C-alpha cells in the first residue's frame, strides 16, 4: 500500500521560494517519485489562490520528470496516504523548525505508523528565506523588488508576486 520510493513534500508554498525549490530538487534526486502537495487551509487567506500556486509550481518544476504537483485539504498525513507515498519529506531551516517538525512527526507517526518522515536540512543560502520575508520585500520594495526577489524566489514567481501587491495598492 505505501511505497517507500514515493516521497510527498507538503506545504502552503505561498509563494514558492528558492528554499522550497531546493528541497524539491534534492528530494527528486533521492526518490524516484515525488509529489508536491499544496495544502489548502480554508481558515487562511493566502496571497495566491490554490490554482495560481498549482500553476506556478508546475511551471517551475516542469523539467523534473519524477515530480507531480497536486492540491489537497485536510491532514498532510492523509494526503500522503492518498498518494500511496511511504515518506513525508520535510525541509528544516532552524532549530525552531526542528522542534516544531519533531512534534508534528510524532503526531503523524501516531496517525499513520507506516509513513516515515525524512528531513532535509535547508541549504545554507536559504536558511533565512521565508514566505513572509518574501511578501514583505514584494510589498515594501514595489518596483525595485523584482531585482531583489530573484535571490529568494524562482523567476516565474516574481511578476505574479509583484502584481499581487500592485492590485492591493490600486484598490486602496
C-alpha positions in Angstrom: 0.0 0.0 0.0 2.7 2.5 1.0 5.6 3.0 -1.4 8.9 3.9 0.3 10.2 5.1 -3.0 7.5 7.7 -3.2 8.0 10.9 -1.1 5.5 13.6 -0.6 6.5 17.2 0.2 3.7 19.3 1.6 3.4 23.0 2.4 1.4 26.1 1.6 4.0 27.4 -0.8 2.5 30.9 -0.7 4.7 31.8 -2.6 7.1 29.0 -3.6 10.7 30.0 -2.5 14.1 29.0 -3.7 14.4 27.1 -0.4 11.3 25.1 -1.3 12.6 24.5 -4.8 15.9 23.4 -3.4 14.2 20.7 -1.2 12.0 19.7 -4.2 15.1 19.3 -6.5 17.1 17.4 -3.8 14.1 15.2 -3.0 13.6 14.4 -6.7 17.3 13.2 -6.8 16.8 10.9 -3.8 13.3 9.5 -4.5 12.1 8.0 -7.8 8.7 9.6 -7.3 8.0 12.9 -5.5 4.6 14.6 -5.1 4.4 18.2 -4.0 1.2 18.8 -2.1 -0.2 22.3 -1.8 -2.1 22.5 1.4 -5.5 24.3 1.2 -6.5 25.7 4.6 -10.0 27.3 4.4 -9.3 29.3 7.5 -6.4 31.2 6.0 -6.3 33.9 3.3 -3.3 33.1 1.1 -1.8 35.7 -1.2 -2.1 33.2 -4.2 -5.1 31.1 -4.8 -4.6 27.3 -4.9 -4.9 27.3 -8.7 -2.3 30.0 -9.0 0.1 28.2 -6.7 -0.5 24.9 -8.6 0.2 26.5 -12.0 3.3 28.4 -10.8 4.8 25.3 -9.1 4.1 23.1 -12.1 5.8 25.6 -14.3 8.9 25.8 -12.1 9.3 22.0 -11.8 8.4 21.2 -15.4 11.9 19.9 -16.0 11.6 17.3 -13.2 10.0 14.2 -14.8 9.5 12.4 -11.5 7.7 15.3 -9.7 4.0 15.9 -9.8 2.1 18.7 -8.1 -1.4 18.5 -6.5 -3.6 20.4 -4.1 -5.1 18.9 -1.0 -7.2 19.9 2.0 -7.2 18.1 5.3 -4.3 16.4 7.2 -1.0 16.2 5.4 -0.5 12.6 6.6 -3.9 11.7 4.9 -2.7 13.2 1.7 0.5 11.2 1.8 -1.6 8.1 2.3 -4.0 9.1 -0.5 -0.9 9.4 -2.8 0.3 6.0 -1.6 3.5 7.6 -0.6 5.7 6.0 2.1 7.7 9.0 3.0 6.8 12.5 4.1 9.6 14.9 3.0 10.2 17.9 5.2 12.7 20.8 5.0 14.2 22.4 8.1 16.0 25.7 8.4 16.5 26.4 12.0 16.4 24.8 15.5 12.9 26.1 16.0 11.9 24.4 12.7 13.4 21.2 14.1 11.4 21.4 17.3 8.1 22.0 15.6 8.7 19.4 12.9 9.7 16.9 15.6 6.3 17.4 17.3 4.4 17.1 14.0 6.4 14.0 13.1 5.4 12.3 16.3 1.7 13.1 15.7 1.9 11.9 12.1 3.6 8.7 13.2 0.8 8.1 15.7 -1.8 8.7 13.0 -0.1 6.6 10.3 2.8 4.5 11.6 3.8 3.2 8.2 4.6 6.6 6.8 8.2 7.7 7.6 9.4 11.3 7.7 12.7 12.3 6.1 14.2 15.7 6.9 16.5 17.6 4.5 18.4 20.5 6.0 18.0 23.7 4.1 21.0 24.7 2.1 22.9 27.4 4.0 22.0 30.1 1.5 18.2 29.6 2.1 18.1 29.2 5.9 16.8 32.8 6.3 14.3 32.7 3.4 10.6 32.5 4.4 7.4 33.3 2.5 6.6 36.1 5.0 10.0 37.7 4.3 9.4 37.5 0.5 5.9 39.0 0.8 7.4 41.9 2.8 10.1 42.6 0.2 7.5 42.5 -2.6 5.1 44.8 -0.7 7.6 47.4 0.5 10.1 47.2 -2.4 7.4 47.7 -5.1 9.1 48.3 -8.5 12.6 47.8 -7.2 11.5 44.5 -5.6 12.0 42.4 -8.8 15.8 42.5 -8.7 15.8 41.8 -5.0 13.3 38.9 -5.2 15.3 36.9 -7.7 17.6 36.0 -4.8 14.6 34.4 -3.0 12.0 33.0 -5.4 12.1 31.3 -8.8 11.9 33.7 -11.7 8.4 32.7 -12.8 7.1 33.7 -9.4 8.4 37.3 -9.4 6.0 39.1 -11.8 2.8 37.5 -10.3 4.1 38.3 -6.8 4.7 41.9 -7.6 1.4 42.1 -9.4 -0.5 40.9 -6.3 0.8 44.0 -4.4 0.1 46.3 -7.3 -3.6 45.2 -7.1 -3.6 45.8 -3.4 -2.1 49.3 -3.8 -4.5 50.3 -6.5 -7.6 49.1 -4.6 -6.8 51.3 -1.6 
